């Protein structure tokens, strides 16, 4: 029968471990979680109180103040790209660019999810540093993939000129922002811009393709600022006189309306968003409301072992993420190192793909065991079939990664894992249905790619505070690098001189230390190898929001009613 049967999963905490064990597990992550909160707060202040005060003296609001007034009361915007450029310094003065000088968040505005892109006017007057264009473009890609409106809060003094060589040119340089503007427009995604201050060169171009442009009296948009024109043409003018609202609202028509101040402009933007079609999410809930998990998401930190090698039961984790802790598992008897199935997230159906750590019986050799967290022949085929079914049915996909990679060795090669992996990669590369990727503990090797890692265009990839991204862990990489100088047990041979042994130890230690640092989640976030670091209990918040965004806009893809899902065929074919 074509019925979606969601069954309870997961155990209460007291059936998983003792209170002492749970407390110890949670405590192992306390420092990481505290670091996350502290680093977020630091980024949110931009260049600090002095520059916030300077913005206020100009009669303007900061980027975060503008966002808070745009977002619906009682809702919390969800930041993405917080740690781009984290710890980097630029120019001769070694200036920091917190968040790359731009704030990008998902936010509810007039009960519709939107992407807000706001120049941080406390950081070099909203200038574009290296990685600022890429961060803006990534936010635009998310909006395009989810078809949610984009709101630009523009207050940009143009490129940070000392680093223009790293920002201006290249395939993802500053000009690519305007191509993304165009692609969003061509796809029918609404774009609304508020112009609040200095908008020079690229900052002036950024709002122009938007459907609606609102300028405050303090704002101006110019291809070149007055200082440059004075130098080039010996003209005595001001930037405001050549590109203020008098010009662009009433003469050039590059803007639509003018507002006396920030507060009024933000209210006008909200009024424009309110004119857009409402969310279709409730229609696709089929009369079912969002429901919290039976088990608290706050418990996730206590369930994940501190050691990346220690197993846990993924069903217990999923029970703290999905509505009412209920799940319809599909193909449960094959490829048991991965879990596939359907759950409601915020009342809406989503496909779940998850690694299952632990040991499993080998399907062909009953006396042998297989390690979870690795992709084998059956699991790869299972992921491919389920991914295709979700694409066919229009169901957004959530990929929960804790993966070490693909199976290796003679048997794996004879079974054609290269070909099977390519099949999965092809499937995920051609999916049009939104994919969301979560890195729980590790995303390693080709397994990270195969399970919808960032190179395969998920609309969002988030990482926990302990997530590690890399080809292999530092210790394994050190062994691989020095393999020719080690014995069959990967130890330094006994007949090695002490001087040589010390060189090997030092070299291996340096390789391990470097790779471990490269795999740190802040390194990944700084380089834009992941979109956001989130605390364990926040994972559900991001999933609820992204799944709802996947259903918000009608007409962008076929979303089948559950009676005619391809899932039912898979259930019948694999029911025994």
C-alpha positions as CSV (number, residue, x, y, z in Angstrom):
1,X,0.0,0.0,0.0
2,X,1.3,3.5,-0.9
3,X,1.5,4.6,2.7
4,X,4.3,6.4,4.6
5,X,4.7,4.6,7.9
6,X,7.0,6.4,10.3
7,X,8.1,4.2,13.2
8,X,9.8,5.3,16.5
9,X,13.6,5.2,16.6
10,X,16.2,5.9,19.2
11,X,16.6,5.3,22.9
12,X,16.3,7.6,25.9
13,X,19.7,8.7,27.2
14,X,19.6,6.5,30.3
15,X,19.4,3.4,28.0
16,X,22.4,4.4,26.1
17,X,25.0,5.1,28.8
18,X,25.3,5.9,32.5
19,X,24.8,9.5,33.6
20,X,28.6,9.6,34.4
21,X,29.5,8.4,30.9
22,X,27.1,10.9,29.3
23,X,28.4,13.8,31.3
24,X,32.0,12.9,30.5
25,X,31.2,12.7,26.7
26,X,29.4,16.1,26.8
27,X,32.3,17.6,28.8
28,X,34.8,16.6,26.2
29,X,33.3,19.1,23.8
30,X,32.7,22.0,26.3
31,X,35.8,23.8,25.2
32,X,35.0,23.5,21.5
33,X,31.4,24.7,22.1
34,X,32.6,27.7,24.2
35,X,35.1,28.6,21.5
36,X,32.3,28.6,18.9
37,X,30.2,31.0,21.0
38,X,33.1,33.3,21.7
39,X,34.3,33.4,18.1
40,X,30.8,34.1,16.8
41,X,30.4,37.0,19.2
42,X,33.8,38.4,18.1
43,X,32.9,38.3,14.4
44,X,29.5,39.9,15.1
45,X,31.2,43.0,16.5
46,X,33.1,43.6,13.3
47,X,36.0,46.0,14.0
48,X,34.6,46.7,17.5
49,X,32.7,49.3,19.5
50,X,34.6,52.3,18.1
51,X,33.5,51.6,14.6
52,X,29.9,50.7,15.7
53,X,29.8,54.1,17.4
54,X,31.1,55.8,14.2
55,X,28.3,54.2,12.2
56,X,25.7,55.4,14.7
57,X,27.2,59.0,14.5
58,X,26.5,59.0,10.8
59,X,22.8,58.3,11.6
60,X,23.0,54.7,10.3
61,X,22.4,51.2,11.7
62,X,25.0,48.4,11.6
63,X,24.5,45.4,9.4
64,X,23.3,43.3,12.3
65,X,20.9,46.0,13.5
66,X,19.4,46.2,10.0
67,X,19.0,42.4,9.9
68,X,17.3,42.3,13.3
69,X,14.8,44.9,12.1
70,X,14.1,43.1,8.9
71,X,13.5,39.7,10.4
72,X,10.2,38.8,11.8
73,X,9.8,39.4,15.6
74,X,10.6,36.3,17.7
75,X,12.6,34.6,15.0
76,X,16.4,34.0,14.9
77,X,18.3,34.5,11.6
78,X,20.6,31.6,10.8
79,X,24.1,32.8,9.7
80,X,26.2,31.2,7.0
81,X,29.8,32.0,6.2
82,X,30.5,33.4,9.6
83,X,34.1,32.3,9.7
84,X,35.2,33.2,6.2
85,X,38.7,34.8,6.5
86,X,38.8,33.9,10.2
87,X,42.2,34.8,11.5
88,X,43.5,36.2,8.2
89,X,45.1,39.6,7.9
90,X,45.3,41.9,4.9
91,X,47.4,44.8,3.6
92,X,50.4,46.4,5.1
93,X,48.5,47.2,8.2
94,X,47.6,43.5,8.7
95,X,43.9,44.4,9.0
96,X,41.3,41.7,10.0
97,X,38.2,41.2,8.0
98,X,35.7,39.5,10.3
99,X,33.3,37.4,8.3
100,X,35.0,38.8,5.1
101,X,33.3,42.1,5.8
102,X,29.8,40.9,4.8
103,X,27.0,39.2,6.8
104,X,25.0,36.5,5.1
105,X,22.0,35.0,6.9
106,X,18.8,33.0,6.2
107,X,16.0,35.0,7.9
108,X,12.2,35.0,8.0
109,X,10.8,38.2,6.7
110,X,7.0,38.5,6.5
111,X,6.7,34.7,7.2
112,X,8.9,33.9,4.1
113,X,12.4,32.6,4.3
114,X,14.9,34.9,2.6
115,X,18.6,35.2,2.1
116,X,20.0,38.5,3.4
117,X,23.3,39.8,2.2
118,X,24.5,42.8,4.2
119,X,27.8,44.7,3.9
120,X,29.3,45.0,7.4
121,X,29.8,48.8,7.6
122,X,31.9,48.5,10.7
123,X,34.7,46.8,8.7
124,X,36.4,49.2,6.3
125,X,33.1,50.8,5.5
126,X,31.8,47.6,4.0
127,X,34.8,47.1,1.6
128,X,35.3,43.9,-0.3
129,X,38.3,41.9,0.9
130,X,39.7,38.7,-0.5
131,X,36.9,36.0,-0.2
132,X,34.2,38.7,0.2
133,X,32.9,38.2,-3.4
134,X,33.1,34.4,-3.0
135,X,31.0,34.6,0.2
136,X,28.4,36.8,-1.5
137,X,28.3,34.5,-4.5
138,X,27.9,31.4,-2.2
139,X,24.9,33.1,-0.5
140,X,23.4,33.8,-4.0
141,X,24.0,30.2,-5.0
142,X,22.1,29.0,-1.9
143,X,19.2,31.4,-2.7
144,X,19.2,30.2,-6.3
145,X,19.2,26.5,-5.3
146,X,16.3,27.1,-2.9
147,X,14.5,29.7,-4.9
148,X,14.1,32.1,-1.9
149,X,14.1,35.9,-2.2
150,X,17.4,37.7,-1.8
151,X,17.6,41.0,0.1
152,X,20.8,43.1,-0.3
153,X,21.6,45.6,2.3
154,X,24.2,47.6,0.5
155,X,26.7,49.9,2.2
156,X,30.0,49.2,0.4
157,X,33.0,51.4,-0.3
158,X,34.2,49.1,-3.1
159,X,37.3,46.8,-3.2
160,X,39.9,46.9,-0.4
161,X,42.4,48.3,-2.9
162,X,45.6,47.0,-1.2
163,X,44.4,43.4,-1.9
164,X,42.7,44.1,-5.3
165,X,44.8,41.5,-7.0
166,X,43.1,38.8,-4.9
167,X,39.6,40.2,-5.3
168,X,39.1,41.7,-8.7
169,X,40.0,39.1,-11.3
170,X,39.5,35.4,-11.6
171,X,36.5,33.2,-12.2
172,X,34.9,34.0,-8.8
173,X,36.2,37.6,-8.6
174,X,34.0,40.6,-7.6
175,X,32.4,40.8,-11.1
176,X,31.0,37.3,-10.7
177,X,28.5,38.7,-8.2
178,X,26.8,40.6,-11.0
179,X,26.5,37.4,-13.1
180,X,24.9,35.7,-10.1
181,X,22.5,38.7,-9.9
182,X,21.6,38.0,-13.5
183,X,21.2,34.3,-13.0
184,X,18.9,34.9,-10.1
185,X,16.8,37.3,-12.1
186,X,16.7,34.9,-15.1
187,X,15.4,32.2,-12.8
188,X,12.7,34.4,-11.4
189,X,14.1,34.7,-7.9
190,X,13.0,38.0,-6.4
191,X,15.8,40.4,-5.5
192,X,15.3,43.5,-3.4
193,X,18.0,46.0,-2.5
194,X,18.3,48.7,0.1
195,X,21.1,51.1,-0.4
196,X,22.2,52.7,2.8
197,X,25.6,54.5,2.3
198,X,28.7,54.5,0.2
199,X,28.1,52.3,-2.8
200,X,31.2,52.7,-5.0
201,X,32.1,50.7,-8.2
202,X,31.1,47.1,-7.5
203,X,29.1,48.3,-4.5
204,X,27.1,50.5,-6.9
205,X,26.6,47.7,-9.4
206,X,25.4,45.2,-6.9
207,X,21.9,46.4,-6.4
208,X,21.1,47.5,-9.9
209,X,19.7,44.2,-11.3
210,X,17.4,43.8,-8.3
211,X,13.7,44.1,-8.9
212,X,13.3,46.9,-6.4
213,X,15.9,49.4,-5.2
214,X,15.3,51.7,-2.2
215,X,17.9,54.4,-1.3
216,X,18.2,56.3,1.9
217,X,19.0,60.1,1.9
218,X,22.5,59.3,3.1
219,X,23.1,56.8,0.3
220,X,24.8,57.2,-3.1
221,X,25.7,54.8,-6.0
222,X,28.6,55.7,-8.3
223,X,30.8,53.9,-10.7
224,X,33.7,56.1,-9.4
225,X,33.7,58.2,-6.2
226,X,34.1,61.9,-6.3
227,X,37.7,61.9,-5.2
228,X,38.7,59.8,-8.3
229,X,36.7,62.0,-10.6
230,X,38.3,65.1,-9.2
231,X,41.7,63.6,-9.9
232,X,40.8,62.4,-13.4
233,X,38.7,65.3,-14.6
234,X,39.5,68.2,-12.2
235,X,35.8,68.5,-11.3
236,X,34.7,69.8,-7.9
237,X,31.8,67.6,-6.9
238,X,30.7,65.2,-4.2
239,X,29.8,61.6,-4.5
240,X,26.4,62.3,-3.1
241,X,25.7,65.1,-5.7
242,X,26.5,62.8,-8.6
243,X,25.0,59.6,-7.3
244,X,22.5,60.3,-4.5
245,X,18.7,59.7,-4.5
246,X,18.1,62.9,-6.4
247,X,19.9,61.5,-9.3
248,X,19.1,57.8,-9.2
249,X,15.4,58.0,-8.1
250,X,14.4,61.0,-10.2
251,X,16.8,61.1,-13.1
252,X,18.6,57.9,-14.0
253,X,15.9,55.5,-12.7
254,X,18.6,53.3,-11.3
255,X,16.6,53.3,-8.0
256,X,12.9,53.1,-7.4
257,X,12.2,54.9,-4.1
258,X,13.9,57.0,-1.5
259,X,13.6,56.8,2.3
260,X,14.6,59.4,4.9
261,X,16.5,56.9,7.0
262,X,17.5,53.3,7.6
263,X,14.4,52.4,9.7
264,X,12.1,53.6,7.0
265,X,14.0,51.9,4.2
266,X,13.8,48.6,6.1
267,X,10.1,49.0,6.7
268,X,9.7,49.6,2.9
269,X,11.7,46.4,2.1
270,X,9.5,44.4,4.4
271,X,6.5,45.8,2.6
272,X,7.9,44.7,-0.7
273,X,8.6,41.2,0.6
274,X,5.0,41.0,1.9
275,X,3.8,41.5,-1.7
276,X,5.4,38.2,-2.8
277,X,3.6,34.9,-2.9
278,X,3.5,33.2,0.5
279,X,5.2,30.0,1.5
280,X,3.8,26.7,0.1
281,X,5.4,24.7,2.9
282,X,2.1,24.3,4.8
283,X,0.5,22.9,1.7
284,X,3.1,20.2,1.5
285,X,2.8,19.3,5.1
286,X,-0.5,17.6,4.2
287,X,-2.2,18.7,7.4
288,X,0.6,17.6,9.7
289,X,2.2,20.2,11.9
290,X,5.9,20.5,12.8
291,X,6.6,18.4,15.9
292,X,9.7,18.4,18.2
293,X,11.7,15.2,18.5
294,X,10.8,13.0,21.5
295,X,14.4,13.2,22.5
296,X,16.0,16.5,23.1
297,X,18.6,17.8,20.4
298,X,20.6,19.2,23.4
299,X,21.5,15.5,24.1
300,X,23.5,15.1,20.9
301,X,26.8,16.2,22.4
302,X,26.6,13.5,25.0
303,X,25.9,10.8,22.4
304,X,28.9,11.5,20.1
305,X,32.2,9.9,21.4
306,X,35.1,12.2,21.7
307,X,37.3,9.8,19.8
308,X,36.7,9.7,16.1
309,X,37.3,6.0,16.1
310,X,34.6,5.1,18.7
311,X,31.2,4.0,17.3
312,X,27.8,5.2,18.2
313,X,24.3,4.3,17.1
314,X,23.1,6.8,14.4
315,X,19.5,5.9,15.1
316,X,19.9,7.5,18.5
317,X,21.2,10.7,16.8
318,X,18.5,10.8,14.2
319,X,15.9,10.5,17.0
320,X,17.1,13.9,18.2
321,X,16.8,15.5,14.8
322,X,13.5,14.3,13.2
323,X,9.9,15.1,14.1
324,X,8.6,12.9,16.9
325,X,11.7,10.7,16.6
326,X,9.9,8.7,13.8
327,X,11.5,7.3,10.7
328,X,10.6,5.2,7.7
329,X,13.7,3.2,6.9
330,X,14.1,2.0,3.3
331,X,16.3,-0.9,2.3
332,X,17.3,-1.7,5.9
333,X,18.7,-5.2,5.2
334,X,21.3,-4.2,2.7
335,X,24.3,-1.9,2.9
336,X,23.9,-1.7,6.6
337,X,26.9,0.7,7.0
338,X,24.5,3.4,5.7
339,X,21.0,4.3,6.7
340,X,18.4,5.6,4.2
341,X,14.9,6.6,4.8
342,X,12.2,9.2,5.1
343,X,11.4,11.5,8.1
344,X,9.5,14.7,8.7
345,X,11.6,17.7,9.5
346,X,9.5,20.7,10.6
347,X,6.4,18.7,9.4
348,X,7.9,18.2,5.9
349,X,9.2,15.1,4.3
350,X,13.0,14.8,3.8
351,X,15.2,11.9,2.7
352,X,17.9,10.9,5.2
353,X,21.3,9.5,4.2
354,X,23.5,8.6,7.1
355,X,26.7,6.7,7.9
356,X,26.3,4.1,10.7
357,X,29.6,3.5,12.6
358,X,30.2,0.1,14.2
359,X,30.9,-3.4,13.0
360,X,28.6,-5.4,10.7
361,X,28.6,-8.9,9.3
362,X,30.1,-9.3,5.9
363,X,27.3,-10.3,3.5
364,X,29.4,-12.9,1.7
365,X,31.7,-14.1,4.5
366,X,29.7,-14.6,7.7
367,X,32.8,-15.0,9.8
368,X,34.1,-11.6,8.8
369,X,33.2,-8.2,10.0
370,X,32.9,-4.9,8.2
371,X,33.6,-1.5,9.7
372,X,30.9,1.2,9.5
373,X,31.8,4.6,8.3
374,X,33.2,3.1,5.1
375,X,31.3,2.7,1.8
376,X,31.0,-0.9,0.4
377,X,29.5,-2.2,-2.7
378,X,25.9,-2.7,-1.4
379,X,25.9,0.6,0.5
380,X,27.0,2.6,-2.5
381,X,24.3,1.1,-4.7
382,X,21.8,1.8,-1.9
383,X,22.7,5.4,-1.7
384,X,22.5,5.8,-5.5
385,X,19.1,4.2,-5.7
386,X,17.7,6.2,-2.8
387,X,19.2,9.5,-4.2
388,X,17.5,8.9,-7.5
389,X,14.2,8.1,-5.8
390,X,14.3,11.4,-3.8
391,X,15.1,13.3,-7.0
392,X,12.2,11.6,-8.8
393,X,9.8,12.4,-5.9
394,X,11.1,15.9,-5.3
395,X,12.0,15.2,-1.7
396,X,14.9,17.3,-0.3
397,X,17.9,15.2,0.9
398,X,19.9,15.4,4.1
399,X,23.3,13.8,4.0
400,X,24.6,13.0,7.5
401,X,28.4,12.4,7.1
402,X,30.7,10.5,9.5
403,X,32.7,8.8,6.9
404,X,36.3,7.5,6.5
405,X,36.1,6.8,2.8
406,X,35.6,3.9,0.4
407,X,36.5,0.2,0.9
408,X,39.9,-0.5,-0.5
409,X,41.9,-3.6,-1.6
410,X,41.7,-6.5,-4.1
411,X,38.0,-7.4,-3.4
412,X,36.9,-3.8,-3.7
413,X,38.6,-3.4,-7.0
414,X,37.2,-6.7,-8.4
415,X,33.7,-5.5,-7.3
416,X,34.1,-2.3,-9.3
417,X,33.8,0.2,-6.5
418,X,35.3,2.8,-8.8
419,X,32.4,2.4,-11.2
420,X,29.8,2.2,-8.5
421,X,31.2,5.3,-6.8
422,X,31.1,7.1,-10.2
423,X,27.4,6.1,-10.4
424,X,26.7,7.8,-7.1
425,X,28.7,10.8,-8.0
426,X,26.8,11.1,-11.3
427,X,23.5,10.8,-9.5
428,X,24.3,13.6,-7.0
429,X,25.9,15.8,-9.6
430,X,22.7,15.8,-11.7
431,X,20.1,16.1,-8.9
432,X,18.0,19.2,-9.0
433,X,16.3,18.6,-5.7
434,X,18.0,20.5,-2.8
435,X,20.6,18.6,-0.9
436,X,21.8,19.5,2.6
437,X,25.0,18.1,4.0
438,X,26.0,17.8,7.7
439,X,29.6,16.8,8.7
440,X,29.2,15.3,12.2
441,X,32.7,14.0,13.0
442,X,34.6,13.4,9.8
443,X,34.2,13.7,6.0
444,X,37.2,11.9,4.5
445,X,38.5,10.9,1.1
446,X,36.2,10.0,-1.8
447,X,33.4,9.2,0.7
448,X,33.1,12.9,1.4
449,X,32.6,13.5,-2.3
450,X,30.2,10.6,-2.8
451,X,27.9,11.7,0.1
452,X,27.2,15.1,-1.4
453,X,30.2,17.0,-0.1
454,X,30.4,20.7,-1.0
455,X,32.0,20.1,-4.4
456,X,28.7,18.5,-5.4
457,X,26.6,21.6,-4.8
458,X,24.5,21.0,-1.7
459,X,22.5,24.1,-1.0
460,X,24.1,24.1,2.4
461,X,26.9,22.3,4.2
462,X,27.2,22.6,7.9
463,X,29.9,21.2,10.2
464,X,29.8,20.4,13.9
465,X,32.5,22.0,16.2
466,X,34.5,18.7,16.0
467,X,34.1,18.0,12.3
468,X,37.3,17.1,10.3
469,X,37.5,17.4,6.6
470,X,40.4,15.8,4.7
471,X,41.6,12.9,2.6
472,X,42.8,11.0,5.6
473,X,43.7,11.7,9.3
474,X,47.0,13.1,10.2
475,X,48.5,9.9,11.6
476,X,47.6,7.9,8.6
477,X,48.9,10.5,6.2
478,X,52.2,10.6,8.2
479,X,52.5,6.9,7.8
480,X,51.8,7.1,4.1
481,X,54.4,9.8,3.7
482,X,57.1,7.8,5.5
483,X,56.0,4.4,4.5
484,X,59.2,3.5,2.7
485,X,61.2,4.1,5.9
486,X,58.9,2.0,8.2
487,X,58.5,-1.7,8.7
488,X,55.5,-3.9,8.0
489,X,53.9,-2.8,11.3
490,X,54.4,0.9,10.4
491,X,57.1,1.3,13.0
492,X,60.7,2.6,12.7
493,X,62.9,-0.5,12.0
494,X,65.0,-1.6,15.0
495,X,68.3,-1.3,13.0
496,X,67.7,2.4,12.2
497,X,70.3,4.7,13.7
498,X,69.0,7.0,16.5
499,X,69.8,10.1,14.5
500,X,67.8,8.8,11.5
501,X,65.0,7.6,13.7
502,X,64.7,11.0,15.3
503,X,64.5,12.6,11.8
504,X,61.7,10.2,10.9
505,X,59.8,10.9,14.1
506,X,60.1,14.6,13.7
507,X,59.1,14.5,10.0
508,X,56.1,12.3,10.8
509,X,55.1,14.6,13.7
510,X,55.3,17.7,11.4
511,X,53.1,16.0,8.7
512,X,50.6,14.9,11.3
513,X,50.5,18.3,13.0
514,X,50.0,20.2,9.7
515,X,47.3,17.9,8.4
516,X,45.4,17.9,11.7
517,X,45.4,21.8,11.6
518,X,44.2,21.7,8.0
519,X,41.3,19.5,9.0
520,X,40.1,21.8,11.8
521,X,36.6,23.1,11.2
522,X,37.7,26.7,11.5
523,X,40.3,26.1,8.8
524,X,37.6,24.7,6.6
525,X,35.2,27.6,7.3
526,X,37.9,30.2,6.8
527,X,38.6,28.8,3.3
528,X,34.9,28.3,2.5
529,X,35.3,24.5,2.4
530,X,32.2,24.4,4.6
531,X,29.4,26.9,5.0
532,X,29.0,27.2,8.7
533,X,30.1,25.7,12.0
534,X,27.0,25.0,14.2
535,X,26.7,23.6,17.7
536,X,25.3,20.1,18.0
537,X,21.8,21.3,19.3
538,X,21.6,23.8,16.4
539,X,21.8,21.1,13.6
540,X,18.0,20.6,13.8
541,X,17.4,24.3,13.5
542,X,19.3,24.5,10.2
543,X,17.6,21.4,8.9
544,X,14.1,22.6,9.7
545,X,14.8,25.9,8.0
546,X,16.5,24.5,4.9
547,X,13.9,21.8,4.4
548,X,11.1,24.4,4.7
549,X,12.9,26.6,2.2
550,X,13.0,23.6,-0.2
551,X,9.1,23.6,-0.1
552,X,8.5,27.3,0.0
553,X,8.3,28.1,-3.7
554,X,5.9,26.3,-6.0
555,X,6.5,25.6,-9.7
556,X,10.3,25.2,-9.4
557,X,10.3,21.4,-9.4
558,X,7.9,18.5,-9.3
559,X,7.0,17.5,-5.7
560,X,5.0,14.3,-5.9
561,X,2.2,13.5,-3.4
562,X,3.3,10.6,-1.2
563,X,0.9,8.1,-2.8
564,X,3.0,8.0,-6.0
565,X,6.5,8.1,-4.6
566,X,9.2,5.9,-6.1
567,X,10.0,5.0,-2.5
568,X,7.2,2.5,-2.4
569,X,8.8,0.6,-5.2
570,X,12.1,0.4,-3.3
571,X,10.3,-0.8,-0.2
572,X,8.6,-3.6,-2.0
573,X,11.7,-4.7,-3.9
574,X,13.8,-4.7,-0.7
575,X,11.2,-5.7,1.9
576,X,12.9,-9.1,2.8
